[in-house]
Amino acid sequence: MDWDYLRYIRALAIGGTFAKGGDILGVHQTTVLRRLDQMEEALGVQFFERNQNGLQLTPVGELAFRAAERLATDMENLERKLVGEDSAPVGKVRVAAEDVMMNELLSPILVEMSRAYPDIELEVLTDNDVTNLTHREADLTLRPENKPQATLEGERIAAVESAVYGAASYCRRNRNMDIENQPEDCTWILPDESFSHLATGRWYRKHLKNVSSVIRCNTLQSMVALARAGAGLAVLPCYLGEPAKELRRLSDPLEGESVDLWLHVNQDTQQMARVRIAMEFLVERLQALESAIEISGTL
């Protein structure tokens, strides 16, 4: 098997389309298409399923992609050793997080890191549900989960607590509201089905099943914006609700609804100097925010 095959497979897997794969390789997409056809014909296997949404690795393709990733890492580490810069934090580090965590937690830390290590090229990946970002897309992934897979490596940052929040304007208009005993009398801002991975979904199902006045959102960012505008009450992570001057916390942190925040590292790239240094930097700065993420005590 020609080693150059792996270079093309890796670029197509990361890019997801012939055009993006060509951009990574620095060649035209027709060249990439022709090369893939030649590879699959020569070996008698199919590396990718091709559909209108792009390219999807087959099981054989996954095997080849993992080998390509290992080879890329080995070659990069070898280059560092050959030029005597194995400990230098130089090159690209891809960091993934949900949009709201990138905005509220990571952004100022990444600014600080880029100043401390100007030779690290940061690539930021965001999604409303970070589980949509696969292991091959990011070196470091910040995500909330209570039971990470045993194969994932990383550091626990803190426990994300959530509570009920409402704008001062909403509270003034509804002075007699009783969210504990009569939550159905309030308007609630809720996540829709596409955002069902929130840990607080259990609380919604138990306490708000009879609520009829609701506004549904597909992002935490929109829930926060509507709550701040006084549209209704929302269950929000405390690190979002507490600093918002328009919002009041109307409950204690919801019992049993906290979720651990983890920073995971890609096993294929964790030995690279730049990834190790970025991991250590982010863990230290994020853990320093523990008191802001973990809100405890009663009102």
Secondary structure, DSSP 8 states (H G I E B T S, - for coil): --HHHHHHHHHHHHH-SHHHHHHHHTS-HHHHHHHHHHHHHHHT---EEEETTEEEE-HHHHHHHHHHHHHHHHHHHHHHHHTT-TT---EEEEEEEEHHHIIIIIHHHHHHHHHH-TTEEEEEEEESSGGGS-TTT-SEEEEE-SS--TT-EEEEEEEE-EEEEEEHHHHHHTTT--TTT-GGGS-EEEE-GGGTT-TTHHHHHHHSTT---EEEESSHHHHHHHHHTTS-EEEEEHHHHTT-TTEEE-S---TT--EEEEEEE-TTTTTSHHHHHHHHHHHHHHHTTHHHH---S--
